[in-house]
């Protein structure tokens, strides 16, 4: 590997690099690099030393003209900083798009509130249905439990029979249905709170964009 700093003039450097690699590669395969270290020193070489692996570099042709650029290895700190910057930029674009949508879709705070209330009314209706369904499932499960109480191992009667397989399966299905319905009910409640939070934020932002004071 050949590596030279700016203490060597570029024409001489290129000749030396090309001469050094002439026996191992054709002109189309040769690649020269130019990079700057942390001290601001410019370096040239036909490969990158390990200690400079993190440095960005220009790719030069045989005439010393930059024809490309390669990024160096990214440190964990640089990766975190880039990720944070990318997220901040994305968040700004998302907010700008949301602002445009708010101003295009709504003419007043009242319009936003009307849509919010309609969404909440629908959610409340769905919650009422799911709550009733859950109550019915629990009532059914109680009846199955009463039936199962007459059989072993729940019954202590000396003539009690083992729990029938069909009743056992009904109990398992009933418990599973209750769990599923409870999960659906919980999700619907979360959805209700999300609607309230989202519309609340939209109303607040709409007031800011329209310079409307709080009521």
C-alpha positions as CSV (number, residue, x, y, z in Angstrom):
1,X,0.0,0.0,0.0
2,X,1.2,3.5,-0.8
3,X,0.2,6.5,1.3
4,X,1.4,10.0,0.9
5,X,0.6,13.3,2.6
6,X,0.6,16.8,1.0
7,X,4.3,17.0,1.6
8,X,4.7,15.2,-1.7
9,X,3.5,17.1,-4.9
10,X,0.5,15.5,-6.6
11,X,2.1,14.8,-10.0
12,X,5.0,13.0,-8.4
13,X,2.6,11.2,-6.1
14,X,0.5,9.9,-9.0
15,X,3.6,8.7,-10.8
16,X,4.8,6.9,-7.8
17,X,1.4,5.3,-7.1
18,X,0.9,4.3,-10.7
19,X,4.4,2.9,-11.0
20,X,4.0,1.0,-7.7
21,X,0.7,-0.7,-8.8
22,X,1.5,-1.1,-12.5
23,X,2.5,-4.7,-12.1
24,X,-0.6,-5.7,-10.2
25,X,-3.6,-4.1,-12.0
26,X,-4.6,-2.5,-15.3
27,X,-5.4,1.3,-15.6
28,X,-9.1,0.6,-15.4
29,X,-8.6,-1.2,-12.1
30,X,-6.4,1.4,-10.4
31,X,-8.1,3.6,-7.8
32,X,-6.5,6.5,-6.0
33,X,-7.8,8.3,-2.9
34,X,-7.5,11.7,-1.4
35,X,-8.6,12.3,2.2
36,X,-8.1,14.8,5.0
37,X,-7.3,13.6,8.5
38,X,-8.5,15.1,11.8
39,X,-5.6,17.6,11.8
40,X,-6.5,19.0,8.4
41,X,-3.6,17.2,6.7
42,X,-4.4,16.1,3.1
43,X,-3.3,12.5,2.2
44,X,-3.2,10.5,-1.0
45,X,-2.9,6.8,-1.5
46,X,-4.0,3.7,-3.5
47,X,-5.7,2.3,-0.4
48,X,-7.0,3.6,3.0
49,X,-4.9,2.8,6.1
50,X,-6.9,1.4,9.0
51,X,-6.3,4.5,11.1
52,X,-8.1,6.6,8.4
53,X,-11.0,4.2,7.8
54,X,-13.4,6.7,9.4
55,X,-12.4,9.5,7.0
56,X,-14.5,10.4,3.9
57,X,-12.4,10.4,0.8
58,X,-12.4,11.4,-2.9
59,X,-11.7,8.9,-5.6
60,X,-9.2,10.2,-8.2
61,X,-8.5,9.1,-11.7
62,X,-5.0,8.6,-13.1
63,X,-4.8,12.3,-13.8
64,X,-5.6,13.3,-10.2
65,X,-9.1,14.5,-11.0
66,X,-11.8,13.6,-8.5
67,X,-14.3,11.2,-10.1
68,X,-16.2,10.0,-7.1
69,X,-16.6,10.1,-3.3
70,X,-16.7,7.5,-0.6
71,X,-17.9,7.8,2.9
72,X,-15.7,6.5,5.7
73,X,-16.8,4.2,8.5
74,X,-19.5,5.7,10.7
75,X,-18.8,5.8,14.5
76,X,-21.6,4.9,16.9
77,X,-21.8,8.5,17.9
78,X,-22.1,9.7,14.3
79,X,-24.7,7.1,13.6
80,X,-26.8,8.2,16.6
81,X,-26.4,11.9,15.7
82,X,-27.4,11.2,12.1
83,X,-30.4,9.1,13.2
84,X,-31.5,12.0,15.5
85,X,-31.1,14.6,12.7
86,X,-33.0,12.4,10.2
87,X,-35.8,11.9,12.7
88,X,-36.0,15.6,13.4
89,X,-36.1,16.5,9.7
90,X,-38.8,13.8,9.1
91,X,-40.8,15.1,12.1
92,X,-40.7,18.6,10.6
93,X,-41.9,17.4,7.2
94,X,-44.7,15.5,8.9
95,X,-45.8,18.5,10.9
96,X,-45.8,20.7,7.8
97,X,-47.9,18.2,5.9
98,X,-50.3,18.0,8.8
99,X,-50.5,21.8,9.0
100,X,-51.4,22.0,5.3
101,X,-54.0,19.3,5.7
102,X,-55.6,21.1,8.7
103,X,-55.9,24.4,6.8
104,X,-57.2,22.7,3.7
105,X,-59.8,20.5,5.3
106,X,-61.2,22.7,8.1
107,X,-62.5,26.2,8.0
108,X,-63.1,26.6,11.8
109,X,-62.5,24.9,15.1
110,X,-66.2,24.0,15.2
111,X,-65.8,21.8,12.2
112,X,-63.0,19.9,13.9
113,X,-65.1,19.5,17.0
114,X,-68.1,18.2,15.0
115,X,-66.0,15.5,13.4
116,X,-64.4,14.6,16.7
117,X,-67.8,14.2,18.4
118,X,-69.1,12.0,15.5
119,X,-66.1,9.7,15.8
120,X,-66.6,9.5,19.6
121,X,-70.3,8.8,19.2
122,X,-69.5,5.9,16.9
123,X,-66.9,4.5,19.4
124,X,-69.3,4.8,22.3
125,X,-71.9,2.8,20.4
126,X,-69.3,0.1,19.6
127,X,-68.2,0.1,23.2
128,X,-71.8,-0.4,24.4
129,X,-72.3,-3.4,22.0
130,X,-69.0,-5.0,23.1
131,X,-69.7,-4.5,26.8
132,X,-73.1,-6.2,26.4
133,X,-71.5,-9.0,24.5
134,X,-68.8,-9.4,27.2
135,X,-71.5,-9.5,29.9
136,X,-73.4,-12.2,27.9
137,X,-70.2,-14.3,27.6
138,X,-69.5,-14.0,31.3
139,X,-73.1,-15.0,32.2
140,X,-72.8,-18.1,29.9
141,X,-69.5,-19.0,31.5
142,X,-71.0,-18.8,35.0
143,X,-73.7,-21.3,33.8
144,X,-71.0,-23.6,32.5
145,X,-69.1,-23.4,35.8
146,X,-72.3,-24.4,37.6
147,X,-72.7,-27.4,35.4
148,X,-69.0,-28.3,35.9
149,X,-69.4,-28.1,39.7
150,X,-71.4,-31.3,39.6
151,X,-68.5,-33.3,38.2
152,X,-65.0,-34.3,39.4
153,X,-62.7,-32.9,40.3
154,X,-64.8,-30.0,41.5
155,X,-67.6,-32.0,43.1
156,X,-66.9,-33.7,46.4
157,X,-69.9,-36.0,46.1
158,X,-68.9,-39.7,46.3
159,X,-70.9,-40.6,43.2
160,X,-69.7,-37.6,41.1
161,X,-68.6,-38.5,37.5
162,X,-65.5,-37.1,35.7
163,X,-66.0,-33.8,33.8
164,X,-67.3,-34.6,30.3
165,X,-65.0,-33.7,27.5
166,X,-67.6,-31.7,25.7
167,X,-68.3,-29.6,28.8
168,X,-64.6,-29.2,29.4
169,X,-64.2,-27.9,25.8
170,X,-67.1,-25.5,26.3
171,X,-65.4,-24.1,29.4
172,X,-62.2,-23.6,27.5
173,X,-63.9,-21.9,24.5
174,X,-65.9,-19.7,26.8
175,X,-62.9,-18.5,28.7
176,X,-61.1,-17.9,25.4
177,X,-64.0,-15.9,24.0
178,X,-64.1,-13.8,27.2
179,X,-60.4,-13.0,26.9
180,X,-60.7,-12.1,23.3
181,X,-63.7,-9.8,23.8
182,X,-62.0,-8.1,26.8
183,X,-59.0,-7.4,24.5
184,X,-61.3,-6.0,21.9
185,X,-63.0,-3.8,24.5
186,X,-59.6,-2.6,25.8
187,X,-58.4,-1.7,22.2
188,X,-61.6,0.2,21.6
189,X,-61.1,2.2,24.8
190,X,-57.6,3.0,23.7
191,X,-58.9,4.1,20.3
192,X,-61.4,6.4,22.1
193,X,-58.6,8.1,24.0
194,X,-56.5,8.3,20.9
195,X,-59.3,10.2,19.1
196,X,-59.6,12.6,22.0
197,X,-55.9,13.2,22.1
198,X,-55.4,13.5,18.3
199,X,-58.3,15.9,17.9
200,X,-57.3,17.9,20.9
201,X,-53.8,18.3,19.4
202,X,-55.4,19.2,16.0
203,X,-57.6,21.9,17.6
204,X,-54.7,23.4,19.5
205,X,-52.6,23.5,16.4
206,X,-55.4,24.9,14.2
207,X,-55.8,27.7,16.7
208,X,-52.0,28.4,16.6
209,X,-52.0,28.5,12.8
210,X,-55.1,30.7,12.7
211,X,-53.9,32.8,15.6
212,X,-57.1,32.0,17.5
213,X,-57.0,32.5,21.2
214,X,-58.2,29.8,23.6
215,X,-61.9,29.7,24.5
